[in-house]
Amino acid sequence: MKYLLIANNDTDGIGQTVINLSNSLNIKGQSTKIAVLHKFTNNKNIVKIKRSFLARAISFLLNFLKKDFNELFWFNISTVNFNNIEKYINQADIIIVFTFHKIISSNILEKILSRNKLVYLRPLDMEMISGGCHFNQNCNKFKNDCSFCPKLKLNSFFNVSKKNLLLKKNIIEKLKPKLIVQNNFVKNLIKQSSIFKTFNPKKIAVGVSGARSKYHSKNIARKKLGIDPKEKVILFTTYNLSSYNKGGHLLKKSLEILEKKFLINKKSFPLRLLTLGKKNNFELNLQKISHTNRGIISSDNELNLYYRSADVLVSPSIYDFGPHVINESIANDLPVVAFKIGTAIDVIKNGVNGYLVPCFNTEKFAQSIQKIIMKKKPFKNEVLRKKIKSFRSDSYEAKSFVDLSYKDFKKINF
């Protein structure tokens, strides 16, 4: 079988998921090709799609005209032309679309779905369910009809955004692509979505790379990374630390509360926030908590060491179907504090391997961090860890895809 995986980037969260899946499919004897807009990884299976200069010019002009324009619902302004991706589509038996944002317009989506191919949509982002919106975690509008969204009206020129939303809905409802989700949180959102509510999605967990979950003792990991063995380390990792939907601003508030309310004794123990990713003005102004940024980590083995050296991973993301770092942390016996969304709901058990916190509740987030860093016995549940690791491994994810696609492929060809 020949697979084509379509994504926006090969370095961000979605991109890493796509590459891991591609590698696992190749090991299982499947042919894969990855089509991306932004190519940074030296991988022979990845091809960079050429961009449309006109589409980029229009997108730039719209952003220039309205400074606060965040491309909400402008999914029809694609930065690629169909003929730049058509040959890869023709060569594939199975197409998996991981994102629409800035890459696939409604027109291209319709052309892909109209081909005699097996097409899966795998929403790893809010915008695919809502119809283009990244900012709907606490919004009930999208569950029924996004066309009444006040943000949609604010960001619409000549009502184009609303028309594009309806066009996309009509295409999906008419052509009925297959749908794959990665956890129960996404599955429940699907059921409430005005676009996908009649679908019956299949759930396949995102795999954890074996290179990111190898055992290292904390002392050895810290020695290799040059981290003080006496410090308590809070780990926060994402591609862009200042990205609003990743919740860096909420983490700052939580750490301020942690310092003010829970770190009364300044000499009790040294505490450090260790961040991985683009800093982009992410700064702390605290007295009792130090901050070190190590930048973007491209090595799986090095990232594995950070998981093994930390005391707690914080995931303040509020508009996310993952994040995938939660799966990786749990596989490394690293407890997690996360807002109650995405994959966290499936893998975190309060008091066992971390804490789930109601969205936007920075006080409880701070309190949960404090519970973990002050705990004398390590958070560890071998049974839970093995269970999570087994159904979220690379091989399990790839096997699930192969089994599902073979079954569906036979249905449409016989």
Solvent accessible surface area in square Angstrom, and as a share of the most:
residue,aa,sasa,rsa
1,M,50,0.23
2,K,107,0.45
3,Y,4,0.01
4,L,1,0.01
5,L,0,0.00
6,I,0,0.00
7,A,0,0.00
8,N,31,0.16
9,N,17,0.09
10,D,1,0.00
11,T,39,0.23
12,D,35,0.18
13,G,39,0.37
14,I,25,0.13
15,G,1,0.01
16,Q,47,0.21
17,T,5,0.03
18,V,1,0.00
19,I,14,0.07
20,N,20,0.10
21,L,1,0.00
22,S,0,0.00
23,N,63,0.33
24,S,8,0.05
25,L,0,0.00
26,N,53,0.27
27,I,150,0.76
28,K,79,0.34
29,G,64,0.61
30,Q,20,0.09
31,S,58,0.37
32,T,10,0.06
33,K,67,0.28
34,I,1,0.00
35,A,0,0.00
36,V,1,0.01
37,L,0,0.00
38,H,48,0.22
39,K,68,0.29
40,F,138,0.57
41,T,45,0.26
42,N,153,0.78
43,N,28,0.14
44,K,186,0.79
45,N,27,0.14
46,I,7,0.04
47,V,28,0.16
48,K,122,0.52
49,I,2,0.01
50,K,148,0.63
51,R,71,0.26
52,S,12,0.08
53,F,173,0.72
54,L,127,0.63
55,A,14,0.11
56,R,116,0.42
57,A,43,0.33
58,I,74,0.37
59,S,21,0.13
60,F,145,0.60
61,L,95,0.47
62,L,20,0.10
63,N,53,0.27
64,F,142,0.59
65,L,113,0.56
66,K,54,0.23
67,K,200,0.85
68,D,106,0.55
69,F,12,0.05
70,N,72,0.37
71,E,32,0.15
72,L,3,0.01
73,F,2,0.01
74,W,24,0.08
75,F,6,0.02
76,N,45,0.23
77,I,33,0.17
78,S,10,0.06
79,T,11,0.06
80,V,5,0.03
81,N,73,0.37
82,F,21,0.09
83,N,109,0.56
84,N,37,0.19
85,I,0,0.00
86,E,51,0.23
87,K,114,0.49
88,Y,34,0.13
89,I,0,0.00
90,N,78,0.40
91,Q,107,0.48
92,A,4,0.03
93,D,43,0.22
94,I,0,0.00
95,I,0,0.00
96,I,0,0.00
97,V,0,0.00
98,F,0,0.00
99,T,3,0.02
100,F,2,0.01
101,H,35,0.16
102,K,78,0.33
103,I,0,0.00
104,I,2,0.01
105,S,9,0.06
106,S,1,0.01
107,N,81,0.41
108,I,5,0.02
109,L,2,0.01
110,E,55,0.25
111,K,79,0.34
112,I,0,0.00
113,L,21,0.10
114,S,73,0.47
115,R,72,0.26
116,N,129,0.66
117,K,50,0.21
118,L,4,0.02
119,V,8,0.05
120,Y,2,0.01
121,L,0,0.00
122,R,0,0.00
123,P,0,0.00
124,L,12,0.06
125,D,28,0.14
126,M,2,0.01
127,E,0,0.00
128,M,1,0.00
129,I,2,0.01
130,S,2,0.01
131,G,0,0.00
132,G,3,0.03
133,C,7,0.04
134,H,33,0.15
135,F,51,0.21
136,N,4,0.02
137,Q,40,0.18
138,N,108,0.56
139,C,33,0.20
140,N,106,0.54
141,K,103,0.44
142,F,8,0.03
143,K,60,0.26
144,N,119,0.61
145,D,43,0.23
146,C,4,0.02
147,S,6,0.04
148,F,128,0.53
149,C,13,0.08
150,P,77,0.48
151,K,90,0.38
152,L,1,0.01
153,K,133,0.56
154,L,121,0.60
155,N,11,0.06
156,S,26,0.17
157,F,56,0.23
158,F,190,0.79
159,N,75,0.38
160,V,52,0.30
161,S,0,0.00
162,K,67,0.28
163,K,125,0.53
164,N,12,0.06
165,L,1,0.00
166,L,74,0.37
167,L,75,0.38
168,K,3,0.01
169,K,26,0.11
170,N,89,0.46
171,I,6,0.03
172,I,0,0.00
173,E,78,0.35
174,K,135,0.57
175,L,55,0.27
176,K,106,0.45
177,P,8,0.05
178,K,79,0.34
179,L,8,0.04
180,I,0,0.00
181,V,0,0.00
182,Q,3,0.01
183,N,0,0.00
184,N,66,0.34
185,F,23,0.09
186,V,0,0.00
187,K,57,0.24
188,N,77,0.39
189,L,18,0.09
190,I,0,0.00
191,K,123,0.52
192,Q,69,0.31
193,S,1,0.01
194,S,9,0.06
195,I,3,0.01
196,F,0,0.00
197,K,121,0.51
198,T,99,0.58
199,F,27,0.11
200,N,123,0.63
201,P,6,0.04
202,K,98,0.42
203,K,93,0.39
204,I,10,0.05
205,A,9,0.07
206,V,5,0.03
207,G,6,0.06
208,V,7,0.04
209,S,9,0.06
210,G,46,0.44
211,A,31,0.24
212,R,27,0.10
213,S,4,0.03
214,K,111,0.47
215,Y,164,0.62
216,H,47,0.21
217,S,36,0.23
218,K,84,0.36
219,N,110,0.56
220,I,90,0.46
221,A,0,0.00
222,R,5,0.02
223,K,175,0.74
224,K,129,0.55
225,L,20,0.10
226,G,62,0.59
227,I,14,0.07
228,D,65,0.34
229,P,99,0.62
230,K,161,0.68
231,E,18,0.08
232,K,57,0.24
233,V,0,0.00
234,I,0,0.00
235,L,0,0.00
236,F,5,0.02
237,T,18,0.11
238,T,21,0.12
239,Y,73,0.28
240,N,48,0.24
241,L,0,0.00
242,S,52,0.34
243,S,26,0.17
244,Y,111,0.42
245,N,32,0.16
246,K,50,0.21
247,G,0,0.00
248,G,1,0.01
249,H,60,0.27
250,L,11,0.05
251,L,0,0.00
252,K,54,0.23
253,K,107,0.46
254,S,0,0.00
255,L,0,0.00
256,E,92,0.41
257,I,37,0.19
258,L,0,0.00
259,E,20,0.09
260,K,170,0.72
261,K,100,0.42
262,F,55,0.23
263,L,11,0.06
264,I,144,0.73
265,N,93,0.48
266,K,135,0.57
267,K,189,0.80
268,S,56,0.36
269,F,41,0.17
270,P,67,0.42
271,L,5,0.02
272,R,62,0.23
273,L,0,0.00
274,L,2,0.01
275,T,0,0.00
276,L,4,0.02
277,G,2,0.02
278,K,87,0.37
279,K,75,0.32
280,N,70,0.36
281,N,139,0.71
282,F,2,0.01
283,E,98,0.44
284,L,34,0.17
285,N,140,0.72
286,L,32,0.16
287,Q,141,0.63
288,K,61,0.26
289,I,8,0.04
290,S,48,0.31
291,H,45,0.20
292,T,39,0.22
293,N,43,0.22
294,R,84,0.31
295,G,21,0.20
296,I,86,0.44
297,I,32,0.16
298,S,110,0.71
299,S,47,0.30
300,D,41,0.21
301,N,86,0.44
302,E,62,0.28
303,L,14,0.07
304,N,1,0.00
305,L,22,0.11
306,Y,3,0.01
307,Y,1,0.01
308,R,23,0.08
309,S,0,0.00
310,A,3,0.03
311,D,20,0.11
312,V,0,0.00
313,L,1,0.00
314,V,2,0.01
315,S,6,0.04
316,P,2,0.01
317,S,3,0.02
318,I,0,0.00
319,Y,14,0.05
320,D,16,0.08
321,F,0,0.00
322,G,2,0.02
323,P,18,0.11
324,H,33,0.15
325,V,29,0.17
326,I,1,0.01
327,N,2,0.01
328,E,9,0.04
329,S,0,0.00
330,I,4,0.02
331,A,0,0.00
332,N,4,0.02
333,D,41,0.21
334,L,4,0.02
335,P,11,0.07
336,V,0,0.00
337,V,0,0.00
338,A,1,0.01
339,F,2,0.01
340,K,110,0.46
341,I,2,0.01
342,G,0,0.00
343,T,1,0.00
344,A,1,0.00
345,I,65,0.33
346,D,43,0.22
347,V,2,0.01
348,I,12,0.06
349,K,119,0.50
350,N,89,0.45
351,G,37,0.35
352,V,33,0.19
353,N,14,0.07
354,G,0,0.00
355,Y,36,0.14
356,L,32,0.16
357,V,3,0.02
358,P,65,0.41
359,C,39,0.23
360,F,73,0.30
361,N,48,0.25
362,T,21,0.12
363,E,77,0.35
364,K,100,0.42
365,F,0,0.00
366,A,0,0.00
367,Q,76,0.34
368,S,10,0.07
369,I,0,0.00
370,Q,41,0.18
371,K,93,0.40
372,I,10,0.05
373,I,3,0.02
374,M,97,0.43
375,K,85,0.36
376,K,198,0.84
377,K,156,0.66
378,P,114,0.71
379,F,16,0.07
380,K,123,0.52
381,N,52,0.26
382,E,67,0.30
383,V,121,0.69
384,L,36,0.18
385,R,39,0.14
386,K,118,0.50
387,K,125,0.53
388,I,3,0.01
389,K,68,0.29
390,S,69,0.44
391,F,59,0.24
392,R,3,0.01
393,S,30,0.19
394,D,35,0.18
395,S,67,0.43
396,Y,98,0.37
397,E,2,0.01
398,A,0,0.00
399,K,111,0.47
400,S,24,0.15
401,F,0,0.00
402,V,19,0.11
403,D,74,0.39
404,L,23,0.11
405,S,0,0.00
406,Y,84,0.32
407,K,123,0.52
408,D,8,0.04
409,F,47,0.19
410,K,118,0.50
411,K,128,0.54
412,I,73,0.37
413,N,66,0.34
414,F,199,0.83
